[in-house]
Amino acid sequence: MNKPTIFAVSNQKGGVGKTTTVVNLATALSALRKKILIVDLDPQGNATTSLGLKRQMGGKSSYSVLMGRDQISESLLETGIPYLYILPASQELLGVDLELASVDRCQFFLKSAVSQLDDFDYIFFDCPPAVGMLTMNALVAATDVIIPIQCEYLALEGVADLLKTIEKVRRNFNPNLKIKGICMTMFDGRSNLSKSVVQDVRNYFGPLVFETIVPRNVRIPEAPSHGKPVMLYDFRSVGAQSYVRLAKEVLDREKEVKNG
């Protein structure tokens, strides 16, 4: 059986749409009958609650799996969406940096855990907005990185540091790690600033930037309060449709890689 493609969705800057991208891209792919797992690595647990589930406290979670207390295969929850599963977050993730600081080969704990899984097509790591031990574990375990960047002033703030971290991970832990693409989010078509940011990012990163741009759309922030991805909350909204297009782009890039 083929090994899954594993995406670390990461940006050191908060509020750029990481969780929204994870939840809705995963949902769009699951609608195509791809078996998907979301691993919620953010102590805030927004990916977990966006799917109508609760963060775990003391139970089976990404924390308990990372720390070796539980097997990942026994810790997954069904989301109620066909083909989509989640390893929920826990507030206990807040202490991971301190707990693992002096542990040997601690960067490989997540890689070891997900290596048990060979029946998923795609795994998404929802990373916290910091390059600590959680993000490092995600980058070491991932095959690809997706970087959401919001179409706002200081959009590239933190991205340079993330790129340095990715290069460090390649050198020391995961030489095959690739950037799958950069996703522009929160685009306001009425704003010259939004258009300027998109152009600047395209000029800098070239073909790494996905053609699909996720717009500002009230349905996107509304959806999590109903415990649903925007794909299910309002499928016809421009926000939901942007993630349908993004999923197609991701699949197209996957085919290009496989076809050489």
N, C-alpha and C positions, 0 to 999 in steps of 0.2 A: 504494500500500500504506500502511496506517495506521502511524503512528509508535508505538513501544512506550510503555507506561506505565513510568516509571522510578522505583523506590522507593529512597530513601536510608534505610537502617535505622540509626538513630543514637541514642546517649545518651552523654553525657560520662562517666557513671559506668560502671566496668567490672563485669563479672559479672552483668549484668541480663538476659542471654538474647538478645543481638543476633544472634549467629551461629546459635544454635539456631532463632531465629525465621526468619532468612533461609533456612537450609537446609531446614527442614521446611515452611515456607509455599511455598517454590519447588517442593519435591517434590510437595506436595498439588496445586498448580496444574498441574504437568506431568502429573499423573495424569488431568487433565481435557483432555489434549491441547493444552494451551497451551505454546507454545515459550518457554522460559525461559532467561535467562542470569544467572548469579551473577558479580559482579565482586568479588573478594576484595581489599579495600584495607587489610586489617589485617596489619602485618608478622608477627604471630604465625601467620597463615595457617590459622586454625582452620576456616574454611569449606572450604578446600581439603582439609585432612586429614580432616575429617568426612565427606567423600565418597570417602575411600579413595585420594586422590591426594597427591602430594608437593609441597611448596613448591618453586618454581623458584629456582635460583641462577645468574645469568648467562644464563638462557634466556629464552624468551618468557613474559611475565608482565604483571600489571597495572602493575608498575614500568616495564618496557621500553616498554609502550604509552603510559603517561603521559608518559614522557620523549621520546616520538617516535621511538624506535629501531625499533619494530615496529608493523605495522598490526594493529588489533584483530581484524579478520576472519580473519587468519592465525595468531592466537595463542590461539584458543579450544580447550579440551579437551572431549571427550565424557566424561560422567561414568559411563556405563554405565546410566543411567536414561533411558528414552526421553523426548525433548523437552527434556532438561535439560543445559545446557552451563555451563562455568565458565572465567573468566579467572583463573588461579591467582595467588596472592600470591608475593612474594619478600621475603627479609630486607632486600633493598636499599631497600625502602620506608621503612626507618628513617631514611634520609638525605634524604628528599624535602623536608622543611621547609628545611633548609640549602641544598640544591641549587637550590630555586626561589625563595628569599627575594628575590632581586634581578632575577628574570626578569619581563619585561613580560607582562601579561595571563595570568599563570600559573594563575589561578583557572579558566580556560576550557579547560585542556588535556584534561580528561576529557570535557567536553561535546563538544569537537571530535572526539575519538576515537569516542565512541558514536554520533555523528551519522551515521556510515557504516552503522549497523545499522538496517535497516527490516524485517527478517523475523522479529523476535522480538515476542511479545505483551507480555512483562514482563521488565524488567531490575531486578535487585536489587543495590545497593551495600552490602556489609558493611563498615561504617565502623569505624575504630579508636576506642577510648574517649578521645578528645581532640578538641578543635576546632582542629586544625592544618590544614595545606595539603591533606591527603588528604580530610578531612571537608568542607572548604570546596569542593574540586573536586566532591565528590559532591553537595552541596547546590546548586551552580550547575548541574550537569548533570541533576538530578532533576526530575521533575514533581510528586512527592509525597514526604512523609516519614512513616515509621512509627517511633514511639518506644516501645520496650519499657521498662516500669517494673516492677521487682520488688516483690513484696508484703512488704516488710521495712521496718524502721526506717530513716529517712533516705532513703526511696524517692525523694522529690522533689529530693534533693541533685543539683545539676548540671542539672536540667531547666530551671530558670529561665534559666541561662546559654545552654543550647541554644536556647531560645525567642528569646532576644535575638539569637543568631547567625542564626537563621532569618529574623528580621525584618530584620537587616542585609543578608542575602543578597537578600531581596525588594527592598529599597530600592536596592541598588547593582548587582545582577547578574541576578536571576531573579525578576521581578515576579509570575510565575504560580505560584510554588512554593506548594504547599498541604500541610497536615498531613492525611494520609489517616486516621490514627487512632493511638490509644494502646493498647498491648497490655499488660495486666497479666500478669506471669509469676511462677513459683515460689510459687503460692498454696497455703497450707496450711489446709485447711478446719477443722482442729482448733484453729487459732490465732486468738484474738480480735484479735491484732495484724494478721494478714493481712486479716481482715474489715474492720478499722478503716481500714487503708491503702487498700483498694479503695474504701471509702465516701468517704474524703477526696479521692481522685483523681477519683472520679465527681462529687463536689460541685464540685470546682474546674474540671474540664474538660468536664463535661456529656456531650453526645452524641458528642464526639470519642473517648471511650473505647469500645473494642470490647466487645460483650456477652460474647464468649468470654474466659474466663480460663484461662490455662495453669497447670495444677497442678504442684506438686512431685510428681515421679514418677520412680522409680529408673531406668526404662527410658530417659528422656531423656538423662541424663549417661552411661549405659552405651553408648548407640548409637555415638557418635563413636569409641570405642575399637575398634569393629568396622568402622570406615570406612563407616558407613551412617547415613542419617537415621533417626530413630525411626519414621518412617512405614514404612520397610522392615524395620527391626529387629524391631519388634513392633507391627503395625498395629492390633491390638485393644486395646492399652494405652490408658489414659485420656490419656496424654500425646499419643500419635499422634492420637487422636480429637479432641482439642482443636484440633490444627492443621487437621484436616479442616473443623471448624466455622469456624475463623478464615479459611480460604481462601474459604469460602462468603460470609462477611461482607465480605471484600475485594471479591469479585466483585459482590456486591449494591451496595456503595457505588460501584463503577465504573459500574454500570448507572444508578444514580440521577444521577450526573454527566452521563452521555451522554444521558439522557432529559430533562435539564434540571430 
